[in-house]
């Protein structure tokens, strides 16, 4: 992912190539093609938004709660270039391709409902805003959010190309924002260049890299501000699983302890990556004791 400035610093652009990232998401959730595209584009949007964060541990979450067959679709990205995501229903019974011959992303997300963007900068309560869906197409919704919530004229292009075997063959996108100071001629010229761009997946499949796409936008008049790798990453761990179990409270832990005694173990799985953590009866007894101590102020 490359972050750059064009037109003498008056335009900001971010371009990324993330095929391996979106393929890892697909494999983690075993998504049908339409949901692969919906979740993948949401993850691309989260990565583009997170590229503007100042610290690696800061987080942006993009979430769609629409009337589509996939249910809630969300992705969380960090300033370090990592992303994870999930879809409520990874394999819904819908037509995978719409009437235009493209993957049925709007059918997965829905055309009514909400999109929200939340930023957690690590110093106080996270903040964000929520808007009603406009089209159900992820790129349209991202641009609409930036214009309405942040008053920044923006162009967003995100794409996921899924092959006949269901695997992701290309995935990437761009975000271009006007920071002010362009005259009418410059703005019209930039708009024409962006409108003339092929789909991000088409450019990437043709062997173009993010710097080539930036050159399509700005010619030679751009400066690279930052470059970073992007990757699928879930920070779940056994320690986090233990904390999550303790937060369930004594009553639920007591039930899980009985389950572990009957079956030999209880299991906690991560919704984002599918990793499973197993706890036997002795371990559940320890967690129950920790929960009792925590709730009574003894630890």
Secondary structure, DSSP 4 states (H G I P E B T S, - for coil): -EEEEETTTTEEEEEEE-HHHHHHHHHHHT--HHHHHHHHHHHHHHHHHHTT-SSTT-EEEEEEEESSTT--EEEEEETTSEEEEEES-TT-SS-SB-TTSSB-HHHHH-SSEEEEEEEE-SSSS-EEEEEE-SSS-HHHHHHHHHHHHH---EEEEEEEEE-TTS-EEEEEEEEEEE-S---HHHHHHHHHHHHTPPPHHHHHHTT--HHHHHHHHHTT-EEEEEE---EE-----HHHHHHHHHHT-HHHHHHHHHHHHHHS-EEEE-TTT--EEEE-HHHHHHHHHHHHHHHTT--
